[in-house]
């Protein structure tokens, strides 16, 4: 079966967001402006559209978030046989590169001013063979209709975006990281190896803060004991293997392999021995100044934006590459410092990752399976937030994580969704099943519920609801897809209800639920309200307008 023709573009020409997506279009602008970034090829949105047309997938229903339709599309993407002309087109793209490539999502609304989609779609690094490339294309396309994407769109509104793919050469990164430029301030985190360890919060990272363009950086050096490295070699490294890894300036990094990903493409490593690199800054003072100057220049002079979220890396030859640049969707507290006020009731002081206050039962999450215990209004407690957890954040009233960086995917999504988050809290400190109250503004964690009096004294700047109504409402958004044409109206009215209800016993809640015309929405809402009342009948929650 012949498919409708689709285009591939060199990245330098991929300026049309409607077919190339936000990520590729921004990188194309940077290339044209002479910024050091990686060239590549773009499979336009027409490629996925054509493939789905060939297998008669229920695309329209899936884009509206219908769970069954999304599952059908994902199955089709994984099971359908590649048409010959599509295979030939994809092979031509892959053969443009020497060595390993990276396959990255570039959805139409991704990396936008109001929605980042941080960590929502799948990308594949160190793709070494054409077979791996085909699998990576399927995985990335499938993630456009995944559970995470449906959850995210239910929060930001609209439909699932059309997906383009960006293919670029792999850079063997010596140092990589994330940076936020907000006005005159800059904050960055960085670690050895691939950037995926930094954006996930999974590896220890140095942190730098700059108070203004031209000002000296304040550097907080972490003990960088772990990193992620691309295994570009054809052999398998067994767990526990110690080796010397080629590094910058003809040096070597002593590593112990602790694990690999499913494709043996990314090594999870521990730095062994008393290596100076562990406790030294990841970048030399000269390289750090060059990074800071370039990020300010790209943000303010090239993109002409006040606030930009960057991903970047420095390769083994010391060259800086800008890997991604997108608007900061929600501003954050650049100082990221907990208040000095003391109280005997504090369990722990962490760092502000996402503002707001919340109370709930602590659910200690160690694996994907543990997420089944997370109920609406619970506090999600974990060491770090894997991207697979993002679809469960709808149910959490707050997050407490060991990872302290406010620049990870989880941190960005928490701020976009208005979920308070405290970082830098040792895993295991909070007890499973116990009630806690947290402040994402100050980093304070207290045992017990704050109750109505505490909520009444919350800072006036708090923009989110601290009620349990919000978690159950947003869960309803995820779970109810029976009537898309009416759901938006009904959920908008439920949101309006949040601004008039004072607690879970407000009669207006019952009256509105009884008036719902959609039976499935009504049943979900009644069940979630009942569950919330059962879990926390003693608490009253006040809305901050």
GIHUQUI-V214540 format. One record per backbone hydrogen bond with DSSP energy under -1.0 kcal/mol. NH is the residue of the N-H (numbers start at 1). CO is the residue of the C=O. E is the energy in kcal/mol with one decimal. If there is no record, write none. Layout:
# GIHUQUI-V214540
NH&CO&E / NH&CO&E
This chain:
# GIHUQUI-V214540
9&42&-2.1 / 11&40&-2.9 / 13&10&-2.2 / 14&11&-1.8 / 15&13&-1.7 / 19&16&-1.3 / 20&16&-2.3 / 21&17&-2.0 / 22&107&-2.3 / 25&21&-1.9 / 26&22&-2.0 / 27&23&-2.1 / 28&24&-2.4 / 29&25&-1.8 / 30&26&-2.0 / 31&27&-2.6 / 32&28&-2.4 / 33&29&-1.4 / 34&31&-1.6 / 35&30&-2.6 / 37&35&-1.2 / 41&167&-2.5 / 42&9&-3.1 / 43&165&-2.5 / 44&7&-1.7 / 45&19&-2.0 / 47&44&-1.9 / 49&45&-2.2 / 50&46&-2.5 / 51&47&-2.1 / 52&48&-2.6 / 53&49&-2.0 / 54&50&-1.8 / 56&53&-1.0 / 57&52&-1.9 / 59&57&-2.4 / 62&58&-1.9 / 63&59&-2.8 / 65&62&-2.1 / 66&61&-1.9 / 70&66&-2.6 / 71&67&-2.3 / 72&68&-2.1 / 73&69&-2.3 / 74&70&-2.5 / 75&71&-2.4 / 76&72&-2.3 / 77&73&-2.5 / 78&74&-1.7 / 79&75&-2.4 / 80&76&-2.5 / 87&83&-2.3 / 88&84&-2.5 / 89&85&-2.0 / 90&86&-2.7 / 91&87&-2.6 / 92&88&-2.1 / 93&89&-1.6 / 94&90&-2.5 / 95&91&-2.6 / 96&93&-1.5 / 97&94&-1.6 / 101&127&-2.1 / 102&168&-3.0 / 103&124&-2.7 / 104&166&-3.1 / 106&164&-1.9 / 108&162&-2.5 / 111&116&-1.3 / 112&115&-2.3 / 120&117&-1.8 / 124&103&-2.6 / 127&101&-3.1 / 133&129&-2.1 / 134&130&-2.4 / 135&131&-2.0 / 136&132&-2.5 / 137&133&-2.3 / 138&134&-2.2 / 139&135&-2.4 / 140&136&-2.4 / 141&137&-2.6 / 142&138&-2.8 / 143&139&-1.9 / 144&141&-1.2 / 145&142&-2.1 / 146&143&-1.3 / 150&146&-2.2 / 151&147&-2.6 / 152&148&-2.6 / 153&149&-2.7 / 154&150&-1.9 / 155&152&-1.0 / 156&152&-2.1 / 157&153&-2.5 / 160&63&-2.8 / 165&43&-2.5 / 166&104&-2.9 / 167&41&-3.2 / 168&102&-2.1 / 170&100&-2.2 / 173&171&-1.3 / 174&314&-2.7 / 175&314&-1.7 / 176&191&-2.4 / 177&312&-2.3 / 178&189&-1.8 / 179&310&-2.0 / 180&187&-3.1 / 181&308&-2.8 / 182&185&-2.3 / 183&306&-2.3 / 185&182&-2.2 / 186&210&-2.2 / 187&180&-2.3 / 188&208&-2.1 / 189&178&-2.5 / 190&206&-1.9 / 191&176&-2.3 / 193&174&-1.6 / 194&228&-2.9 / 199&195&-2.4 / 200&196&-1.3 / 202&197&-1.6 / 203&197&-1.4 / 206&190&-2.6 / 207&220&-2.5 / 208&188&-2.7 / 209&218&-1.9 / 210&186&-2.9 / 215&212&-2.8 / 218&209&-2.8 / 220&207&-3.4 / 224&222&-1.3 / 224&278&-2.5 / 225&223&-2.1 / 227&269&-1.9 / 229&267&-2.1 / 231&265&-3.0 / 232&230&-1.4 / 240&257&-3.9 / 241&238&-2.0 / 243&255&-2.2 / 245&253&-3.0 / 247&251&-3.3 / 251&248&-1.4 / 253&245&-2.7 / 255&243&-2.6 / 256&270&-2.7 / 257&241&-2.9 / 258&268&-3.2 / 259&268&-1.0 / 261&266&-1.4 / 264&261&-1.6 / 267&229&-3.3 / 268&259&-3.2 / 269&227&-2.7 / 270&256&-2.4 / 271&225&-2.8 / 272&254&-1.5 / 275&273&-1.6 / 278&275&-1.4 / 288&284&-2.8 / 289&285&-2.1 / 290&286&-2.0 / 291&287&-2.2 / 292&288&-2.6 / 293&289&-2.5 / 294&290&-2.1 / 295&291&-2.5 / 296&292&-2.2 / 297&293&-2.1 / 298&294&-2.9 / 299&295&-2.3 / 300&296&-2.6 / 301&297&-2.2 / 302&297&-1.6 / 303&298&-3.3 / 305&299&-3.0 / 308&181&-2.1 / 309&326&-3.7 / 310&179&-3.5 / 311&324&-1.9 / 312&177&-2.2 / 313&321&-2.1 / 314&175&-3.3 / 315&319&-2.4 / 318&315&-2.2 / 321&313&-3.0 / 322&36&-2.4 / 323&311&-2.2 / 324&311&-1.8 / 326&309&-2.1 / 328&307&-1.0 / 339&442&-1.0 / 346&343&-1.3 / 347&445&-3.3 / 348&445&-1.1 / 350&443&-3.3 / 351&423&-2.5 / 353&421&-2.1 / 354&421&-1.9 / 358&438&-2.0 / 360&436&-2.2 / 362&434&-2.8 / 363&379&-2.7 / 365&381&-3.2 / 371&368&-1.1 / 372&369&-1.4 / 373&370&-2.0 / 374&371&-1.4 / 377&395&-2.2 / 378&375&-2.4 / 379&361&-2.7 / 380&398&-2.3 / 381&363&-2.5 / 382&400&-2.1 / 389&386&-2.3 / 390&387&-1.4 / 392&389&-2.2 / 393&390&-1.1 / 395&392&-1.7 / 396&393&-1.2 / 397&378&-2.8 / 399&420&-2.2 / 400&380&-2.5 / 401&422&-2.2 / 402&382&-1.1 / 403&383&-1.5 / 409&199&-2.5 / 412&408&-2.1 / 413&409&-2.4 / 414&410&-2.7 / 415&411&-2.0 / 416&412&-2.3 / 417&413&-2.5 / 419&414&-2.7 / 421&354&-2.4 / 422&399&-2.1 / 423&351&-2.6 / 425&401&-2.1 / 429&426&-1.8 / 433&362&-3.0 / 434&431&-1.5 / 436&360&-2.5 / 437&446&-2.9 / 438&358&-2.9 / 439&444&-2.4 / 440&356&-3.6 / 443&439&-2.3 / 445&348&-1.6 / 446&437&-3.1 / 447&345&-1.0 / 448&435&-3.3 / 454&450&-1.0 / 455&451&-1.9 / 456&452&-2.1 / 458&455&-1.6 / 462&459&-1.7 / 472&468&-1.8 / 473&469&-2.4 / 474&470&-2.6 / 475&471&-2.0 / 476&472&-1.9 / 477&473&-1.7 / 478&474&-1.5 / 479&475&-2.4 / 480&476&-2.4 / 486&483&-1.3 / 487&483&-2.2 / 490&486&-2.2 / 491&487&-3.0 / 492&488&-2.0 / 493&489&-1.9 / 494&490&-1.9 / 495&491&-2.4 / 496&492&-2.1 / 497&493&-1.7 / 499&496&-1.2 / 500&497&-1.8 / 501&497&-2.0 / 506&503&-1.7 / 509&506&-1.5 / 511&507&-2.6 / 512&508&-2.3 / 513&509&-2.3 / 514&510&-2.4 / 515&511&-1.0 / 516&513&-1.2 / 522&518&-2.4 / 523&519&-2.6 / 524&520&-2.2 / 525&521&-2.7 / 526&522&-2.7 / 527&523&-2.3 / 528&524&-2.3 / 529&525&-2.4 / 530&526&-2.4 / 531&527&-2.2 / 532&528&-2.3 / 533&529&-2.4 / 534&530&-2.2 / 535&531&-2.0 / 536&532&-2.1
